[in-house]
Amino acid sequence: MLRFMTAVLPEASRATRAQYGPMGSRLVCAGSASPNRDFASQPAPSPAGGRFTKMLINGEFRDSATNDWVEVKNPATQEVVSRMPIITNKEFEEAVQAAKNAFPAWKRTPVPHRQRIMFKFQQLIKENMDSLAANVTQEQGKTLADAKGDVFRGLEVVEYSCNLAPDLMGEYIEGVSTGMDTYSIKQPLGVCAGICPFNFPAMIPLWMFPVAVTAGNTFVLKPSEKDPGAAVMLAELAQQAGLPKGVLNVVHGTKDVVNNILDHPDIKAVSFVGSNAAGRYISERASANGKRVQANKGAKNHAVIMPDANPEATASALVGASMGAAGQRCMALSAAVFVGGIGKYKEALISKAKKLKVSAGHEPGTDVGPVITQESKKRVEDLIESGIKQGAQCDLDGRGVKVQDYEDGNFVGPTLLTNVTPDMDCYNEEIFGPVLVCLEADTLDEAIALVNANPHGNGTAIFTKSGPAARKYQNEIEVGMVGVNVPIPVPLPFFSFTGWRGSFDGDLHMYGKAGVQFFTNTKTVTTNWKSADEAIGTKAPGLAGVGTDL
């Protein structure tokens, strides 16, 4: 879920920043494992206070000349981690031009060579997993275990890109006519762009640019303004892996930079993950400008629990899938529909949710970290309050939770709302917090109708021991990713991330074969190489009386 930040900082001293040159500082989260290495791309400390997030243009990590900055804060402490630039229009143009200039040579680069760069890239990610995870925890707030999972799920797409060649293959038919053959080839689009959300600052960039560049495109990446550090670190590792100058560029900003991406004539395709409002805006504006768009938007993911489901295992799955990562996942199971009533599941849910430890992400044993901003915390708490006012029962209330040593953190504790109905705001809105709303249905058919009536269609799961019930559910549910006793059914990269209906705008999904199709154009070639004998007196089939000179 992406929201545009408009706050800016007072003018920063370019002279001060220049004193420190390109070398950044080692990034360490208090209480976390030591990072693996120093990153030149990371913000360098300034005597004037704070650090400045770098941009990547034409292979060079640079400080922006802007006077407008956004504070990147640790959501557990409110400490300012860095100051991210809202880059200038000139800098944005330089980034796109660098990508455009790099494209002809990169397109000609053999596919095996591009894949070898991805092999090196995945090795560097593995070697620097702790550094990347520490940055994710520091800027985004999730636990170190979740942060490593964030990096790892992105790494899987890099590994898929190491063997992209089979999905870049075209088709061939020999002899469509005498002496004539037809074949198709896949060619890269040119300059592509990605606009990323805050909730997976490592995974989502890795869903985007590895497939794009391995397919032969060049790329302009805009990380979230709330936690840009991991994307910049990944860009540095990609440079070290061998990506030539200009193939990958990183720009920073808010809505104006997004508009520049959507309007620039040299950008051919835009990949986006974020909120409903931002996704609709991006899809409409980019499409109006003739760009290819894939926009993964909001979700309200349902679990349907049948009476025969195992109570303990199901309760564990529901609590983890709804409250893990502080509920800030586009595939979080935020709504549970209990067929036949919540009954035996209720106490198990409350008991397991109460045991979750709420604290800063780097603290040992933490299960639920902070939400990203104070505004997000208020929104989550307001939706809980609205549910209570509209008739829901709050069986576990996480509002107002206090965490020792982190009193300023954006914490919301695990929350369970029961007696929820589809007309309530807590059901209709994507809460994006550690909140599970519980509904009831008399039959599986009623549960399916309830899920299908929701405008979103990202992910869903059914918990049951019945094969026929599971098969009926997977066949009749109008949702793009379905789990059977699997709470968060995110596909591995050799499939694609297939959200439906209100959760996705576009025709071609992210990563997998659909992702390759998104970042390529298909060209069909028909050749005519008749021998001397074949050329005499032959005509194309079905064209009698036409072209008598053939």
N, C-alpha and C positions, 0 to 999 in steps of 0.2 A: 504494500500500500504506500504510494508516494504522494506526499503533499509538498507543494512548493513553498520554500521559506523565503521571505522577503526582507528579513532583518539584515542590516549591514553594519559594519564596524567603522569607527573613525579611521581616517586616513593612516595607513601604515607607512613606515619609513622605508623607501626603496634602498636608501644608502645602508640602513641597518641590515636589511636582508642580504645585500650584496657582500657584506663583510664575511658571511659564512660560506659563500660559494655553493657548489653542488652537494657537498657531503652532508648527510643528515645524521641524526642521532639514533642510537639503539633504542628500540621501542620495547618497554618492559611494563607489564601489568603487575602491580603489587601482589605478591603472593603467588604469581604464576611461575611456570618454568621459564628459564632463561631462553630468549630467542636464539636462533641458530646463527645469525649473522647480522652485520650492519647493512642497512638498505640506503643506498645513495639517494633514492627517490623520496625518502621520508623527510618530514618537516624538520628543518634545522632550528635549534633554539636561538632566540633573539634577546639581547640585553634589554630591549624595550618590553619584553614579556611575550610569551606565547610562541607558537610555531606556525609555519606557513606551509600549507599543502601545495605540492608542486603539480604542474601540468606536464604532459609529455607531448612534444611537438617535434616531428621529424627526427626522432631518435634522441632528443635532448630533454632532460628533466629541467624545467625552468620555473622560476618564480614569475608570477604575473605582475604586470605593471598597473593593475587595477587599484582603485581606491575603495572598492566595495568588497567586504569580507563577511563570511558567515562563520559563527563560532560552532565548532564541532565539540560537543560536550560528552563526557563520560556520564551515562544515564544513572549510574549508581552513586555518583558523588557530585555532579554538576561541575566538576573540574573541566576547564577548557583544555582539550587535548591538542587542538590545532585551530588555525584559522584558514578556512577554505576560500579561495578567490572566486568572485563572480567575474570570470575572465572578460576581457574587452572584445569588441566585435573584430578588431584587427587580429587578435590572437586566435579567435575562432576561425577566421578566414585562413590564417596560416596553417591551422591544423587540417582543415579540409583540403587545402591546396597541397599539403604534404602527402596526404592520402591519395589524392588524384595523381600527383606526380609519380608516386611509387607504384601505382597500379599496373602500368604496361609491363614493366620488368617482372613484377610479382606474378602476374597472370601467366607469363612465359616460363616461370620457374617450374621445373618438373614436379609433378605431384609427389613422387617419392622423397624429394628434397624437403618439400613442405611438411610431409609426415615425419621426417627425421627431426625437424625442429620441434614438432609436438612431442616426440619421444624425449628429447632433452628437456622440454618444458615440464612434462609430467615428473621427470626425475627431480628437477629443481623444486617443484611444489612439495614433493614428498620430503625432501631434505629440509625444507623451511616451514613445515607444517606448524611447528610451535610458534614461530614468529607470526605467521599469518593468523593463527587462532588467537594469540594474545592481542593482536590489533583488533580483531573482530569483537572480542570480549570488552576491550577498553572503549571502543567507539559505539558498539551496538548494544552491549549489555548482556548478551546471552552467556550461559555457562561455558567454561572452557571445553567441556565435552560436546556441547551443542556447536560451539565454534569450530571444533575439529570436524564435526559432521558436516558443517556448512562448507568447509574447504574440500572435504572428501567427496561430497556429492558433485561438486564442480569438477574435481579431478577426474571423476568417472567420464565426464564429457570430453575432457582432454584425451583420456585413454581411447575413447571411441574415435576421436579425430586422428589418432595415430594410424588407424586403418580405414580412412575415409574413402580410399580409392574405389572399392567395390560399389559404394553408393554414388560415385561420380561417373560410373560407367553408363554409356548409352545403349542403344539397341541397333540391330543390323538385320536387314532382310535382303538376301541375295536373290536377284532375278524377279523383281517386281514387274519387269517386262523384259523383252529380249535385249540382253546386253546392259540392262539397267538395274542398279542397286540403290536401296535407300537405307540410310542410317541416321541416328540421332546422336548428338553430343551435348554435354552439359558445360556451359561456360559461365564464369563468374559475372556478377552484375557490375562491379566497379566499387565505388565508395559506399559502404554501409555504415549504419550507426546503431548504437544501443543506449537505451535510457533505463537506468537501474533503480530499484527500490532500496529502502533501508534495511529490510528484514533479513536478507541474505546477501551481505556485501561482498562475499567471495564467490558463492555459488552462482549467482545470476550473471555476473560478468563472464564466468566460465561457461555458462550455457550459451553465450552469444558469440564472442569473438573467436574462440578456437575453431568452431565449425566454419565460420565465415572466412577466416584467413586461410585455413587449410583448403577450402574450396577455391581459393584464388582471389578473393576480394581483399580490399584494404578497409580499415575500420576506424571509426571515431567513437570512443566510449565516453559516456557521461555517467559517472557514479552518482549515488545519492549524495545530496549536500549534507546529510546527517552523519554519514560514516564513509567517507571516500578512501580511507587509508588502505584497506585491503586491496581495492582495485588498482591503486597506484603501485603497491608492492607486487602484485601479479604482473602488471605491465613491465616492471623492471626485470622480473624473472623471464618474461617472454623475450625481452631484448637480449638478455644473457643467453637464452636458448638459441638465438640466431635470427630472430625476425629482423629484416632489414629496416633501415630508417624509413619512417613514414607509413609502414604497413599497419602499425597500431599507434593511435594517438589518443590521449586522455585529456578531456576538457572538463571544466568545472563551472557550475553556475546553478541558476534556478530557472524560472519560467522563460526569461528572455533567451537563455542559451537553448532551452528546449525548442522554442519557436524558431531559432536559427537553424536547428537541425531539421525541423519539419519543413522549412521554407527553402532550404538551400538547393539549388538546381543540380548540383553535382552529387548529392546524396541520393542513392537509388532505392534504398530500403531502410526501414526503421524497425527495430525490435524493442519491445517494451514490456516491463512487468510492473504493476502498480495498482492503484485504486481504480474504482469504476469511473469516477469523474475525470481523472487524468487520462485513463485509457480511452474513453470516448472522445475526449478532446484531441488526443494525439492521433487516433485512428481517423477521425474526420478531417483534420487539417492536413495530415500527411497524404491521405488518399486524394484529397482535393488538389494536391500538388503533384499527383501522378506517381506517388511512391508506393512501393510494396510495403505492407504493414502486417506485423503480427503483434497483437496487444493482449497480453494476459492480464485480466482485470480481477475484480473482487470475487469473493466466494462466500457461500454459506454451506459448508460441507456437513452432510447428515450421516449419522450412524443409525441404522435400523437394527434393533435388538429383538430377536425372536424369543419366545418363552423358553425354548430349549437350550439357549446359549449358556455357557459356563459362567456363573455369576462372578467368581473371583477373577478369572482371566479376562472377562469382558470389562469388568470395572477397572482393572489395571490398564487395559488398552485405552479405555475412554479417558481416564484421568491423564495418562501420558500424552495422548493425541490432542487433547483440548488445552492442557495447561502447560505442557512442555514448551520451551522457547518463549515462555510468557504468553502463549497463545498467538504470537506474532508470526504465523505461518499461513500462507495462502491455501495450504492443504490441511489446516487444523480442523479436527472434528469438533465444531463448535455447537452442534445441535444433535441431540440424541432422541430418537423416536422409539419408545418402548411399546412393542405390540403386546397387548394384554395388560399393560400397566407397569409402572416402575417397580412396584412391590419389593421383591427380594434384592434388587440391585441398589436401592437407595442407600442403605446403611453402609454397604461396601464402598460405594462412591465417596460418601462423606468421610469414612475412615481412612481411605487411601489418600484423598486430597488433603486431609489434615496433616498427614505425615510429611508432606512436601516441604522442604526447607526453602524459605524465601531469603535471598541475600544477594550480595554482589556476585557477578558471574565467576570471578576468579577465586572466591572462597571455597575451600574444600566442602564437598557434600551438598553444594547448592543445587536445587532442582528447578527453581523459578527465579530468574533474574528480573531486572527492572524492565518496564516498557520504555520506548525510545525517548520520549519527551514528557515534560510536565503537562503539555496540552493533550497528549495521548492518554496519560493517566486520568486526567479530568474527564475525557470523553468516555473511557471505560467505566469509570465510577458513575457518571451520569446515566449511562445505559443500564447499569445495574439498578439504579434508583428508579428509572422509568419503568423497568420491569416490575418492581415491587409495587409501584403506584398503580400499574395497570392490572394487578391481580396475581402476579407470580409469587411463589413462596421462596424466600431466600434461606436455604438450609445451611449454607456456608457462605459467610460474607467476608470477602477479602479487602474491603475498603478500609482505608485508614491504617493499614498495617505499618508497624514501625520496625525497622531493622537496626539493631544495635551497630553503632559506628558508621551507619550509612543513613542517617536521619533525613538527608536531603535527596535521597534517591527516589526514582520514579516507580515506586513499588506498588503493585496491586497483588494481594494474596489470592490463592485459589478460591473460586466462587462457584457455587452450585445453585442454579435457579430451577425450581420444579413448578408444575402446574402452568407451564408456559403454553400459550396459544398462538396461532399464526398471525394474529392481528397485532401482536405486541412489538414495540420498537426493538426490544432486546433480541427478538427473533429475526426481524426483517433487516436489521443493520448488521454489517460485519463488525463485530466488537473489537477484534484484534487485541484481546487480552486473555488472561487465564480464567475464562468463564465458560462453563458448560450449561447450556439451556436444555431443559428436558421436557419433551412433549409425549403424549400417549396416543395410541391408536388401537382400535379394536381388532383389526385384521391386517394382514400383510398388504392386501389391496388398498386399504385406507392409507397405510404408511407410504406406499408407492405414489399414490395420488398426491399426498401432502408434499413429498420431496419434489415431484414433477411440477407442482404448482409454484414452487419457488423459482424466481427468475434466474438463479445461478445454476451452473452445471459443471463445476470444477471436479470435485471428488466426492465419493461416498463409500460407505462400507456396510455390509450386513454381517451380523454375528449370529451364527446358527450351526446346528449339527445336521440340518436337513439339506441334502443335495437338491431335491426338487425346489425347495424354497429359495435357495441360493441361485439356482438356474433361472427361476422365474424373475428374481430381482435383477440379475444382470441383463436379462433380455428386455425387461419392460422399463427399467429406470432410464431417464433421459439425462444422464450425467456422463461425462467423458472418461473418467477414471474410476473404476469400481474395484473395491477390495472385498474379498470373501474371507472373513476372519482376519483381515489385514487392515489395521486402522488408518494408515496413511499410504495409500497405494500409488506412490510416485513411481512412474516407470523408469527402468534403467535406460541408459542412453541409446541402446540399439532399438528401442521403441521411441515414441515421441510423447511429449507432455500435452495431453489432448483434452484440455478444458472445452466445454460446450456452452452454448446458449449465452447467457449474460456474462459469463466468465471469460469470454474470448471474442475478439474481433479479428477477422482475417480468415484466410483459407488454409494456410500452411503453418503447422505448429512448430514448437521449438524442439531442437536437437533431433537426433534420429534421421530417418530417411526424409521425413517432412521438412526437417530443418535444412537438410542439404538442398531440397527442392526450393525452399524459400530463398536461399542465397545463390541460386543458379538460374540461368535461363536455358531452355531446351532449344537447340537449333537442329532442324531436320534437313539433311542433304540428300539429294537424288542425283546420281551420276549416270552418264550414258557413255559407255566405252565399248561400243559394238565392234566386233571384228569386221574385216572387209566383206566377208560372206554374209554376215548377219545384217549388214547395213543395206544390202541390196534388196529392194522390194518389200521391206518390212514396215509395218505401221504400228503405232501404239494401240493396244487393245481397246475396243469400245469406241473407237474414233473413225469408223468407216466413213469414207467420203470427206474426211477432214485431213488436211495436211498431206496431199497426194505426193508431195516431194519427199516424204520420209522413206 
